[in-house]
């Protein structure tokens, strides 16, 4: 829970500067960035409009089942906007997930605040720009943000349970869920 809160606060600080691109998979330790933007996302053709008022519908029931043993969806809001949380049934045994739907916050500005994180990748998943980051090492928590447009995005935050860390790494898991969301956004 503390790791997830730290991730939310870290990404909340993200709401403010320029983009970078780093192809590849998330890494821990060394920062990996370049100064070439991938895209402003404005031509992605994707929309989050229907999820702003119903963030818990962004994942389908069969997709939620792939998260593991989680409590029922809990809607809420945070600095990123409307969200849905699926908390692990037992905090030490089951990972927790939060998906935030963000409107009207410049994606590149948000990215500029986190591009110096120790874990940072900027790549495309299924043709859609996705940033994966963690302020520490990506072992306990990680988040992936999907750029829907210049000002709209969806952020997946994963807090890995102690018992699952060996088999369910936080950053690859965040990207896996981001990929599910991209599939849903594409219809």
BELUR-V41359 format. One record per run of one state. SS is the DSSP state (H for helix, E for strand, - for the rest). FROM is the first residue (numbers start at 1). TO is the last residue. If there is no record, write none. Layout:
SS/FROM/TO
SS/FROM/TO
This chain:
-/1/1
H/2/13
-/14/21
E/22/22
-/23/48
H/49/52
-/53/54
H/55/57
-/58/60
H/61/65
-/66/69
E/70/70
-/71/73
E/74/78
-/79/80
E/81/86
-/87/87
E/88/88
-/89/95
E/96/102
-/103/106
H/107/112
-/113/118
E/119/125
-/126/127
E/128/134
-/135/140
E/141/147
-/148/152
E/153/159
-/160/161
H/162/164
-/165/169
H/170/186
-/187/187
